[in-house]
Amino acid sequence: MSIRSNPDQPQDELFRSRLENMIDMSHPLVKLGQCIDWKVFDREFGEDYAAKAGRPATRTRLIVGLTYLQFMYDMSDGAVVERWVVSP
């Protein structure tokens, strides 16, 4: 028996799924995220989130996205992170 491979789907790390394979791509927030020019945020905020030493910096898109969700749903820092962990 041979294993079929899908050339359109990249090989993922073992036990880690890519985010686009876990979420509903037709969800309004996904569509909003596709319309945003994320390079603007990288250019404007990138230096603020750049790691000078220690662990690698968190991606600007994640920080801005979580901040947007926090504002939109009137959530605390802990609540928005908890929601992200449960439902990325």
C-alpha positions as CSV (number, residue, x, y, z in Angstrom):
1,M,0.0,0.0,0.0
2,S,1.4,3.4,-0.9
3,I,0.7,6.7,0.8
4,R,-0.9,9.4,-1.3
5,S,0.5,12.8,-1.0
6,N,-1.3,16.1,-1.8
7,P,1.1,18.4,-3.6
8,D,-1.2,21.4,-2.9
9,Q,-0.9,21.0,0.9
10,P,2.6,21.5,2.4
11,Q,4.1,18.9,4.8
12,D,3.4,20.1,8.3
13,E,5.3,19.3,11.5
14,L,4.2,16.2,13.2
15,F,1.2,16.8,15.5
16,R,0.9,20.4,14.4
17,S,-1.8,21.5,12.0
18,R,-1.6,24.7,10.0
19,L,-4.1,27.3,11.1
20,E,-5.9,27.5,7.8
21,N,-6.7,23.8,8.1
22,M,-8.4,24.4,11.5
23,I,-10.5,27.4,10.9
24,D,-13.6,28.2,8.8
25,M,-12.2,30.2,5.9
26,S,-15.6,31.7,5.2
27,H,-15.9,33.3,8.7
28,P,-16.3,37.1,8.6
29,L,-13.1,37.6,10.7
30,V,-11.1,35.5,8.4
31,K,-12.4,37.5,5.4
32,L,-11.6,40.7,7.3
33,G,-8.0,39.5,8.0
34,Q,-7.6,38.8,4.3
35,C,-8.5,42.4,3.4
36,I,-6.1,44.0,5.8
37,D,-2.7,45.2,4.6
38,W,-0.6,43.6,7.4
39,K,2.6,45.0,6.0
40,V,1.5,48.5,7.2
41,F,1.3,47.2,10.8
42,D,4.7,45.5,10.4
43,R,6.2,48.7,9.2
44,E,4.6,50.9,11.9
45,F,4.8,48.6,14.9
46,G,7.5,46.1,13.9
47,E,10.3,47.8,15.8
48,D,8.2,47.8,19.0
49,Y,7.7,44.1,18.8
50,A,11.2,43.2,17.6
51,A,13.2,40.9,20.0
52,K,16.5,42.5,21.1
53,A,17.5,39.4,23.1
54,G,15.9,36.3,24.5
55,R,13.0,34.5,22.9
56,P,11.9,35.4,19.4
57,A,9.4,38.2,19.1
58,T,5.7,37.6,18.6
59,R,4.5,38.3,15.1
60,T,3.0,41.8,14.7
61,R,-0.1,40.3,13.0
62,L,-0.9,38.2,16.1
63,I,-0.5,41.2,18.5
64,V,-2.6,43.5,16.3
65,G,-5.2,40.8,15.7
66,L,-5.6,40.0,19.4
67,T,-5.8,43.7,20.2
68,Y,-8.6,44.1,17.6
69,L,-10.5,41.2,19.1
70,Q,-10.0,42.5,22.6
71,F,-11.5,45.8,21.6
72,M,-14.3,44.4,19.5
73,Y,-15.5,42.0,22.2
74,D,-14.6,44.2,25.2
75,M,-12.3,41.5,26.7
76,S,-9.5,41.6,29.2
77,D,-6.0,40.6,28.2
78,G,-6.4,37.2,29.8
79,A,-9.8,36.6,28.3
80,V,-8.7,37.3,24.7
81,V,-5.6,35.0,25.1
82,E,-7.8,32.3,26.6
83,R,-10.3,32.7,23.7
84,W,-7.4,32.5,21.2
85,V,-6.1,29.3,22.7
86,V,-9.6,27.7,22.6
87,S,-10.6,29.1,19.2
88,P,-7.8,30.5,17.0
